[in-house]
Amino acid sequence: MDEPSWYGVRCVFRHRELGVYEERVTLWTAGSLDDAIGRAEAEALEYCAALEEVDYTGFAEAFKMDGVPGEGAEVFSLMRESDLPSGTYVGKFFATGRERIS
């Protein structure tokens, strides 16, 4: 096992009653990417148990952070190849108009 590092792990949930999906990024210290995902998935099941009508989709992605979290620290990063222009890309994947911020 590697020396413990900080990881940001994104898990996706389905809120059945609200008809929305939620992406949550949680922070973990772990010795490996797999360990961080395992810990995040265990917490994801606790999160669902504490709420009604929420299911964990089984989707998790992790990002190994450089150093210790602090002000301005990057806690998650995902790169996706695409030939779409910036506005189209953002509209397709992020600012679709159907997001619920709060």
C-alpha positions in Angstrom: 0.0 0.0 0.0 1.2 3.5 -0.8 1.8 6.3 1.6 -1.7 7.8 2.4 -2.7 10.7 0.1 -5.8 12.9 -0.2 -8.4 11.9 -2.8 -11.5 13.6 -4.1 -14.1 11.0 -5.0 -17.2 11.9 -7.1 -20.2 9.6 -6.6 -23.5 9.9 -8.4 -26.9 9.5 -6.8 -30.5 9.3 -8.0 -33.2 11.2 -6.0 -36.3 9.3 -7.2 -38.9 11.6 -5.7 -37.3 14.7 -7.0 -36.4 13.2 -10.4 -32.8 14.5 -10.2 -29.3 13.1 -10.2 -26.8 14.4 -7.7 -23.0 14.4 -8.0 -21.2 14.6 -4.7 -17.4 15.0 -4.2 -16.1 13.9 -0.9 -12.5 14.0 0.4 -10.6 10.9 1.8 -7.2 10.0 3.0 -6.3 6.6 1.6 -3.3 4.5 0.5 -4.7 3.9 -3.0 -7.3 5.0 -5.5 -9.2 1.8 -4.9 -9.2 2.3 -1.1 -10.5 5.9 -1.5 -13.3 4.7 -3.8 -14.2 1.9 -1.4 -14.4 4.3 1.5 -16.5 6.8 -0.5 -18.8 4.1 -1.7 -19.3 2.9 1.9 -20.2 6.5 2.8 -22.5 6.7 -0.2 -24.6 3.8 1.1 -24.8 5.6 4.5 -25.9 8.8 2.7 -28.7 6.9 1.0 -29.8 5.1 4.2 -30.1 8.5 5.9 -32.4 9.9 3.1 -35.6 8.6 1.6 -35.9 7.9 -2.1 -32.2 8.2 -2.8 -30.2 5.5 -4.6 -26.4 5.2 -5.2 -25.9 4.6 -8.9 -22.7 2.7 -8.4 -20.7 5.3 -10.3 -17.6 6.6 -8.6 -14.5 8.4 -9.9 -11.5 9.4 -7.9 -8.7 12.0 -8.2 -5.5 11.9 -6.3 -4.7 15.3 -4.9 -1.2 16.9 -4.7 -0.5 17.5 -1.1 -2.9 18.4 1.7 -6.2 20.3 1.0 -6.2 23.9 1.7 -7.4 27.2 0.3 -7.7 26.9 -3.5 -6.8 23.2 -3.5 -8.0 21.2 -6.5 -10.1 18.4 -5.1 -11.3 16.8 -8.3 -10.5 17.0 -12.0 -11.8 15.1 -15.0 -10.7 15.5 -18.6 -12.8 14.5 -21.5 -11.8 14.5 -25.1 -14.2 16.4 -27.3 -14.3 18.3 -30.6 -17.3 20.4 -29.5 -16.9 24.2 -29.3 -16.7 25.5 -25.7 -20.3 26.8 -25.4 -21.7 23.6 -26.9 -19.6 21.4 -24.7 -20.7 23.3 -21.5 -24.3 23.2 -22.6 -24.2 19.5 -23.3 -22.4 18.4 -20.1 -22.8 21.1 -17.5 -25.1 24.1 -18.1 -28.0 22.3 -19.6 -30.6 24.5 -17.9 -31.9 21.6 -15.8 -29.4 21.9 -12.9 -30.6 22.4 -9.3 -27.9 24.3 -7.5 -29.3 24.2 -4.0 
